Amino acid sequence: MNKVLIVDDSQTLRHMLSDLLEENGMQVVAATNGLEAKKYIQASAPDLVITDLIMPEMNGYELCRWIKNEPSTQKIPVLICSTKSEEFDRYWGMKQGADAYITKPFHPPELLKTVRQLLKGRM
């Protein structure tokens, strides 16, 4: 069973994503910001990280850059899921090492398809 870490300061979004992923056979863990996620990743690496960009303490760009620069975590796929929808935001997210970028509000089938593709690439 694939383990997905959801990093978002919105409790509603964490629950919505958790329900969607769990209904599709994935184990889900959650963090409210990048620092919390970093601690979790160091203790037990997930198979995929889905992160928001705008969060307190450590934003999604910083978290993505940290994941991709650490030898022990750089192969973990990162999906940015953010309300920031400008082309520059997408470009900057990919420059930080993100493997995919989806804007909110997202369509659940699109998100699931992207998650499955990222997890398949990890096997």
C-alpha positions, 0 to 999 in steps of 0.5 A: 500500500502506497503511503502519501503525505499531504502537507496543507494548512487547511484542515478541510483540504487535508480531509478532502484529499485524505478521503479521496486517496484512502478510498482509492487504496492509499495510506495517508498521513498529514502535516500542517506545514513544511517543518512538520512534514520534514520531521515526518519524512525524516522519520518515515519516508512516504511514497509521495508528497502532496504539498500546498505552497502557502503555509506557515513556518516552511512553505511548499517551495522550501519543502520541495527544494529540501526533499529534492536536495537531500540524497535520502529523499530526492527520489520521493515524487512531489506534487504541488497542489496550490491556489497559485495558478499563474504560469510563473508559480507553476514554473517556479514550483517545477524549478524547485524540483516538483514532479507535477503541479495541480491548481486548486480547485482541482478535479478529483479524477485529474488529481488521482490520475496524477498521483497514480502516474507519480507512484507508478514512476516510483516502482 
